[in-house]
Amino acid sequence: MKYDFPERTESRSPISFHSTFLALVNWSWMWLLVVFASMAHAHSFNESYVYFDVTEDTLAGRIEVTLTDLTRIQQNSKDIETSLSEDEVRAAADEFYAYFQERMQLSHEGQPYQIEFDDMTFFGTKVDKFAQFHFNVLGIEQTPTTIDMSYDGLFSDVDPTHRGYALIGSNTRNDMDENERFISLIFAPGDGVKSLYLNDEPTKDIARTFFEHGVWHIWLGFDHVLFLLTLLLGAVMRIENSHWVPSESVRESLKETVKIVTVFTVAHTITLCLATFEVITLPITLVEAIIAISIAVVALGNLIPRFHASSWKVVFLFGIFHGFGFANVLEPLGLDPARKALGLATFNIGVEVGQLAIVLVVFPIFFALRRLTAYRVIGLQFGSVALIAIALFWFIERTVGGFPGLGIATAGLVN
């Protein structure tokens, strides 16, 4: 349905490389300290939410979507320049109601429910301004304990990376109130129909849901993937007379790969746990900036083989911040505190499974190509240079969006 809306580096000396490496690290931390001292929490979660309020004989709720995403829906494009205003959203209310009536389907025992939208409100957050589309579910005489639900907020035609969350905001039948941080379902592209438990969610379903989200997060988290690929580039090589040479055996390369992945896993698991239980938390923008710069530092290490022997220290250090990054994704999902350990454990297992899948695909390719000159020149060297460029772009993008002065200074240093 179409909706109509209103209107190498061998020529350089080791000293030069060493100076470059240290300069990048020192420069990065200097700017990170500046950002840490002045930043506010800001992050685009790329998510929408469906809340349900349950009583014995009624079922109502609301869909919460950012004005940015509503603009993407209206323009049928992920890339926009200016978001809609509240007045513009109100003017297009009927069209948005029709959009979400089609994209959210509810039923029980094969019988569909009709959804009726009757109000619209707005509220601001550090993420973005949200519109709330309030609705009632019609045709309910006695509210069931389970309903079937499908939700395709922006997946199929606007933004496949978008995620939708269903939550039970309140339930008078079990005296549950203000439950707005504890997710029940996560919707991703192609998920189809899922069972939504209106009273309480079985433990196995919590475990499955968080496991799936962990896998998808590592696969869709391009910065985490690039960090892992940057590490694996040198895992199929070894250092001889301060130069990269191909590894002699699969066992040797696998040993290096296991060491890297284990160190990374231990580091990010520690901070994921600490952040999830709110022992230590860091601003989202700081974490994302350090994750970006971690790619640049590791890639620069690929250009300086003598630094590779100490790569595990770098991996551990930055793995700590990647753990905070995972926690920032887990935190807005929410979970009953009594079952937070289960959600944390299964989410982390999902991250590790997703990470292992990437290693199983990439390692054989890198190992098969390791003896080729093209691998050492194009893959290891030019590839690392490209990764540095991407990482620095992300670093600037993630730290200076709201700080023009810092942006000009950082861009000047990079240029």
N, C-alpha and C positions, 0 to 999 in steps of 0.2 A: 504494500500500500504506500502511496506517495502522499505526504502531508504538505499542505500549502500553509505557509506561515506568513504572517505580516512581515509588512516590510521593515766497513770496519773502518776500516778505521785504522789500518796499520800505519799510515803516515803520521799519526799523532803519537806523541810520547806518552808513557804511562803517567808522567806528572801532569800532563794536560788533562788526561782522562780523570785522574784523581781529583784535580781541582774542579773540573766540571761537575763531577758527582757530588762532591761536598758542597759546591755552590748551590746546586739544585736542592739538596736536602735542607741546607740552611735557609735558603730563600723560601722554600715551602713552609717550613715551620714558623718563620717570621710572619708570613702572611696569615697562616692559620691562627697564630696567637692574636693577631689584630682582629681577625674575624670572630674568634671566640670571645674576645672582650666586648664586641659591639653588636653581635648578631641577635636576632630574635628568632624564635621557632617559626619556620616556614617550610611547608612541604606540600606537594601536590600528590595526594594519595591515589588519584585516578580511580576512585571508588564511588559507588552509590549505595544507599542503604534503604531497606524496607523494614519498617517496624510494625509489629502487630500488638494490639491491645486486646486481651481476651477476657471475656466474662462467660457466665453459664450459657447465655443465649445470644450473645453478640460477638462479632469479630470486626474490628476496625483497625485502622493504622495510617501510616503515611510513608511516602517515598521521599527520600532526601537526596537531592542532586545539586551539584555545584552549578552556578550560573555559567561557568566556563563550559561544562559538559552540555548544558542546555543549548548553548550557542552552537556547539559541535553538532548536536542533533538537528537543530534548525538549518544549519548550513551543510549538513551531511558531509562534514569534513573534520578531520582531527586537527588540522592547522587553522587557527583563527588569529585575528589580530586584536579584536576588542570583544569583550564579553557583553552579553545583553544586560540591560538595566532591569531593576525590579519592575518598572512600569512596562517595559517591553515584554517581560515574561508574563505579566498579568494580561496584557493584550492578546497574547498567544495561548492563554490558558486552555481553551477548548481543544486546540491542536495538541498540546502537551498531554492533556488528559487522554485523548484518543490514542496517542503514541504509547503511553504506558498501559492503557487498557489492553492493547494488543500484545505488548511485550511482557506483561505479567499475567499468568494464568493460574487460577486456583480451582481445586476440585476436591471432592470427597467421594470415594467409592465409585468413581467414574462419572459422577454428576458435577458438571462445571458450576462454579459460582459466578454471579455477575458482580462486577466491581463498579462502584459509583463514587466518583470524586465530587467533593462538595466544598472544598475550601483550599486556600493557598496562603502560606505564611513564609517569612524569610528570617534567617538568623545568620550572624557573621561568626566566623572562626578564623584561626590562624592559617587554615588551609585555603579557604576561599569562602565566599558567601554562598549559602545554600538556600535553595527553595524547597519548601515542604509541601507536597501534594497530599492532602488528607483524603482518605477514602473510607467507605463502609462496604462490607461484604454482604450482599443481599441474599435472601433465601435461606437464612439460618434460623432454625427453631431451637435447636440445642447444639451448642458448639462442640464439634468432635475433638478428640484428643490429638488426632493427626490429620493433616490435610496434604494433598499433593500440590506442589508448586513448581512452576518454571518461570525463569526471569532472564530476559535478554535486554538489559539496559541499553548498552551502546555496542555490544559485541559484534553483531553480524555485519553492520554496515558503516560504523563510524570508527570504533577503536577496539580491536580484538584483545588489547592488553588490559582493558577495563575489567574490573571485578565488581560483582554485586554481592551484598551481604544481607541475609535475612536475620532478624533479631526479634525476640519476644520482649517488647518493652515493658509490658505488665500483664499479669494474669491474676485476676481476683480469686480464681479457684484454688490456688496454692499460696495466696498472699504474697506473690512476687510483684515487686514494684521497683521502679527506677532501675531496670535491668538493661540499660541502654548500651553497655559495653560488652555484653556477653553474646557472641555470635552463635547462631544455630546452623546456618547454611552458608556456603560460599558458592557463588555461581561464576563459572568461566565459560568461554565459548564451547558450544556443543554439549553442555552438561545435560540439557533436557530437563525432564521432570525429576524432582527429588521429594522425599517425604519430610515434611516439617512437623516436628513434635511441639505441640502447643503448650504442653505441661512441663516436660523435662526431656532432655536428649540422652539416649542410651550412650554408655561409655564407648562402645565400639564405633559408634558413628562420630563421636568427637575425635577419637584417634584417627579414623580414616580421613575425616575432613582436614585436620591439621597436617597429616602426612601428605596428602595431596597438595595442600597449599605450599608446603615446604619444597616439594619437587618442582612445582610450577614457578615458585619464586626464584630458585637458582637458575632455571632454564630461561626465565624472562628477565632476570637481573643481569643485564649485559655487562655492567661494570664488574660484577663478581666473576662472570664467565671470562672476560678479558684478563682479569688478574690471574685466574687459573691457567689460561692459555699462555700468558707471558711466562709463568713459572715453568710450564711444560716444554717450552721452546728449548731450554738448556738441559732438560732432564735426559735427553737422548744423546747428549754430547758429554765429553770429559775435557779436563784442562791438562794440557801438556806444554811445558815451556811457556806458560802464560798465554797460550792460544787454545781456541776451541778445536777439538778433533772428535771424530765420530766415536761413540761408545762402542766397545768391542763385543758386548753381549746384551741380550735382552735382560738377563738377570741384573746386570749392573745398572741398566737404565730403569728397570722396575724398582730396584732398591732406592734409587734417587727419587723416583716418583712417589713411592710410598712414604719416604721421609718428608717430602714437601707437603703432601696431602695430610699426613698425620699431624705435622706441626701446625698447619693451617686449621685443621679441625679442632685440635686441642685449644688453640688460641680463641677461635670464635665461639666455641662452646662455653668457655669460661665466661666471656663477657655477655653472651646471649642469656645465660642463667642469671648473672648479676643484674643485667638490665631488666629482664622480665620480672624479677622479684623486687625491682626498684631499689636495689642496694646501691647501684651506681647508674646514673643516667647522664647522657650528653645531648646537647642540642643536635637536632637532625641535620641542619645545614653543615655543622662542623664535621659530623661523621661522614656525610656524603662527600665533602671536600677531601677528607683524608683518604677515603676509598679511591677517589679519582687519582690523587697524587701517588697512591701506593702503586698503581699501574705504571706510572712514569718512572718511579724509583727502581722497581724491579726490572723494567725494560732497559733502563740505563745500565743496570748491573749486567744485563746480557751483552752489552757492548764492551764491558770491562771484565774479562774472564777472571782476573785475579780476585775480584770481589765475590765471585760465585761461591767460594768455599764457605763464606759466612752468610750465604743467602738465607739459611734457616732462621737466623736472628731477625732478618728483615721480614721474612714471612710471618714469624711469630708476632712481631710488633704490629704489622698491619693487619694480621688476622684478628687481633684484638678489636680493631675498629670495624672490621667486616662483621664481627659478632654484634656490635652495636647497631650496624645496619640491618642485620636480620631482626634484631629486637624491635627496631622501629617499624618493621613490617608487621611483626607479631602483635605489638601493643594495641594498635587500633582494632584488631580483630576481637580482642576481649575474650574473657572466659571466667566462669565461676571460680573464685579464688580457691575453693576446695578441690578443683580439678585442673588448676593451672599447670601443675607439674606434668600431668598427662598431656595437655596440649603442647607444652614446651618440648617434652621428650619426643613426641611423634612429629612435631614440626621439624625439629633438629634432625631426626632420622630421615625425614623427607628431603631435607637439604643435602644430607650426606649421600643419599641414593641418587639424587639428581646430579650431584658433583661427580660421583663414581661413574655414572652413565656417560658424562662428558669425557672423563679420562679414558674409559674403555673404547670410545669412538676415536678420540684424537691421538692417543699414545701410539697405536699401531701405525697410523699415517705418518706421524713425525719420525718414528723409528725406521720405517721403510725408506724415508727420504733423507735420512741423516747423512749419508755418504756423498750426496750430491752437492756440488759446489753451489748450485742454486739454493739449496736449503740454508747453507751457512751465510750466503750473501743476501739473498732475497728474504728468506724466512727469518733467520736469526738476527741479521743486521738491519736491513731496510725495514723488516717487519717491526723490529723493536723501535726504530725511529718513528714509524707511523703510529705505534701504540703510545709513544711519548706525546706526540702531537694530539692524539685523541684525548688522552688523559688530561693534558693541560687545558684543552678546550672545555672539557667537563668541569675541571677545577674552577675555571673562571666563571662558567655558566652557573655553577652551584653556589658560588660565594658572593658574587657581586651584582646579582640581579637587582637587589634593593639598595645597593651602595655605589652610586655612580662614581664617586671619587676614588674608591678602592678599585673599581673596574678600570678606570683610566690608568691608574698607577700600575696595576697588574698587567694590563695589556701592553703598556710601555715596556715593562721588563721582559715580557715574552718576545716582543718584536725586537 
